Amino acid sequence: MKEWGASIVGFSDLIDVLPDDLKDLRYGITVAVKLSDRIINEINDRPTYTYFHHYRSVNTLIDQITLKTVLMLEEWGYNALAVPASQSIKELGEYKGLFQHKTAATKAGLGWIGKNGLLVTEKYGPRVRLGTVLTDFELDTGKPIETSKCGNCTLCVKSCPAMALHGKLWEAGIERKEIVDAQACSEYMNKNFKHIGRGSVCGICIKVCPYGIKN
């Protein structure tokens, strides 16, 4: 997967968090692809056209990596399912996908959920996009991370133009709505930056996180 473009790969046992219809695929493979520092650093008070294109391009790369992984696992005789990098399924609730990438990533020990509602890794901070493959191929799994390392930092909370971040520290099992108002974020982007691209995200909370800033 790293040869195909992944920056980080991790493995998790998800049996206790999977919905019933996916429990036959108890193991998760998380792929993270790093976002470009140059492009993230160009963001000031709004998304840029370059970031919007980059965001979509990275999502496409992740989908290609997870598809190749599924095909490889099936060739080996296992069952596998790729969760799209960016997809909302209305029937599952507002702004929810088939399965939560960040849940799989924290279970794999790749990072924690920041006050910005994003996965924060030690090496890249929140400057990553995520993909997930669910499989019945038994894997050696990582040690889950269950608490936040954000401490008293509130840079992302103060910088959010949509005022969508509540400033609450994450811990395993907490609901997303306690950390971020996803609807407020989406509506603000749709109202102010639809001209940049449909589904545009501003990236400010990613840029300001000190975990993503190189010394």
C-alpha positions in Angstrom: 0.0 0.0 0.0 2.9 2.3 0.7 4.3 1.6 -2.8 0.9 2.7 -4.2 1.1 6.1 -2.4 0.1 5.6 1.3 2.0 7.7 3.8 0.8 5.6 6.9 -0.8 2.2 7.1 -2.4 0.7 10.3 -4.4 -2.3 11.3 -7.3 -2.6 13.8 -9.8 -5.0 15.3 -13.2 -3.4 14.9 -15.5 -6.1 16.0 -16.9 -4.0 18.9 -17.8 -1.0 16.8 -19.0 -2.5 13.5 -22.7 -2.5 12.6 -24.2 -6.0 12.4 -24.1 -6.2 8.6 -20.3 -5.7 8.6 -19.2 -7.8 11.5 -18.0 -10.6 9.2 -15.3 -8.1 8.2 -13.9 -7.5 11.7 -10.4 -6.2 10.7 -9.7 -2.7 9.5 -6.8 -1.5 7.3 -6.4 2.2 7.5 -4.5 4.1 4.9 -3.5 7.8 5.4 -2.1 10.0 2.6 -0.4 13.2 3.6 -1.6 16.5 2.3 0.9 18.9 0.7 2.4 21.3 3.2 2.9 24.0 0.6 -0.8 23.8 -0.4 -2.0 23.8 3.3 0.3 26.7 4.2 -1.3 28.8 1.5 -4.6 28.8 3.3 -5.4 31.9 5.2 -9.1 32.8 5.9 -10.7 30.7 3.2 -10.1 27.7 1.0 -8.0 28.1 -2.1 -8.8 26.6 -5.6 -5.6 24.7 -5.3 -6.5 23.1 -2.0 -10.0 22.2 -3.3 -8.4 20.3 -6.3 -5.7 18.8 -4.0 -8.3 17.5 -1.5 -10.2 15.8 -4.3 -7.1 14.4 -5.9 -5.9 12.8 -2.6 -9.3 11.3 -2.1 -9.1 9.7 -5.5 -5.6 8.3 -4.8 -6.9 6.8 -1.5 -9.8 5.2 -3.3 -7.4 3.7 -5.9 -5.2 2.3 -3.1 -8.1 0.8 -1.2 -9.5 -0.7 -4.4 -6.2 -2.3 -5.2 -6.0 -3.6 -1.7 -9.5 -5.2 -1.9 -8.7 -6.9 -5.2 -5.4 -8.2 -3.8 -7.2 -9.6 -0.7 -9.9 -11.2 -2.8 -7.1 -12.8 -5.0 -5.7 -14.3 -1.8 -9.1 -15.8 -1.0 -10.4 -13.3 1.6 -13.4 -11.0 1.7 -12.8 -7.3 1.8 -14.7 -4.0 1.3 -13.3 -0.5 0.6 -15.0 2.4 2.4 -15.0 5.4 0.1 -12.6 8.2 1.2 -15.3 10.8 1.1 -18.9 9.8 0.9 -22.1 10.7 2.8 -25.0 8.2 2.9 -28.2 10.0 3.7 -29.9 6.9 5.1 -27.2 6.6 7.7 -27.7 10.1 9.1 -26.4 13.6 8.3 -22.8 13.6 7.0 -22.1 10.0 7.8 -20.4 7.4 5.6 -20.5 3.6 5.4 -18.0 3.4 8.3 -16.0 6.0 10.2 -12.4 6.2 9.0 -11.3 8.0 12.1 -12.7 5.2 14.3 -10.6 2.7 12.5 -7.6 4.9 12.6 -7.7 5.5 16.4 -8.3 1.7 16.9 -5.2 1.1 14.8 -3.2 3.5 17.1 -2.5 6.0 14.3 -3.6 9.1 16.2 -6.4 10.7 18.2 -9.4 13.0 17.3 -8.5 16.6 17.7 -10.7 19.5 18.8 -11.2 20.1 15.0 -12.9 16.7 14.7 -10.1 15.3 12.5 -7.6 12.6 13.1 -4.3 14.0 14.4 -1.2 12.0 13.9 2.2 12.5 15.7 4.1 12.9 12.4 1.7 14.9 10.2 -0.8 16.3 12.6 -4.2 16.5 10.9 -2.6 17.0 7.5 -3.8 13.6 6.2 -6.8 12.1 4.4 -8.0 8.7 5.3 -9.3 5.5 3.7 -10.4 2.2 5.2 -10.6 -1.4 4.0 -12.7 -3.9 6.1 -11.7 -7.5 5.7 -11.8 -11.0 7.3 -8.1 -11.4 6.7 -6.7 -11.8 10.3 -4.2 -9.0 11.0 -1.7 -8.1 13.8 -3.4 -5.0 15.1 -2.1 -1.8 16.7 -2.7 -0.6 20.2 -5.8 1.7 20.2 -5.5 5.3 21.2 -8.4 6.3 23.4 -7.5 9.9 24.7 -6.7 13.2 23.1 -3.3 14.9 23.2 -4.7 18.3 22.4 -4.5 19.5 26.0 -5.4 23.2 26.5 -4.7 24.1 22.9 -7.7 25.9 21.2 -6.1 27.3 18.0 -8.5 25.4 15.7 -11.5 26.4 17.8 -10.6 30.1 17.7 -9.8 30.0 14.0 -13.0 28.2 12.8 -14.9 30.8 10.7 -18.1 28.7 11.0 -17.8 28.6 14.8 -18.5 24.9 14.4 -15.9 23.6 17.0 -17.0 23.2 20.6 -13.5 22.8 22.1 -14.2 19.5 23.8 -11.5 17.0 24.3 -12.0 13.7 22.6 -12.1 10.3 24.2 -13.0 6.9 22.7 -16.8 6.5 22.4 -17.7 10.2 22.4 -20.1 11.3 19.7 -18.9 13.6 16.9 -21.6 16.2 17.6 -20.0 16.9 21.0 -16.8 18.0 19.2 -17.9 19.5 15.9 -21.1 20.8 14.4 -20.8 19.2 11.0 -23.9 20.9 9.7 -22.7 24.4 10.6 -19.4 23.7 8.9 -21.1 22.4 5.7 -23.6 25.3 5.6 -20.9 27.9 6.0 -18.8 26.4 3.2 -21.8 26.1 1.0 -22.9 29.7 1.6 -19.5 31.4 1.2 -17.3 29.2 -1.0 -19.6 27.3 -3.4 -17.9 29.1 -6.3 -14.6 27.4 -5.5 -16.2 23.9 -5.8 -19.1 21.8 -4.7 -18.4 20.3 -1.2 -15.5 22.8 -0.6 -13.8 22.6 2.8 -11.8 25.5 4.1 -8.8 23.7 5.8 -8.1 26.4 8.3 -8.4 24.0 11.3 -5.8 21.8 9.6 -3.4 24.6 8.9 -3.3 26.0 12.4 -2.8 22.7 14.3 0.7 22.8 15.8 1.1 19.0 15.2 1.1 19.6 11.5 3.6 22.5 11.5 7.3 21.6 10.9 9.8 23.2 13.2 
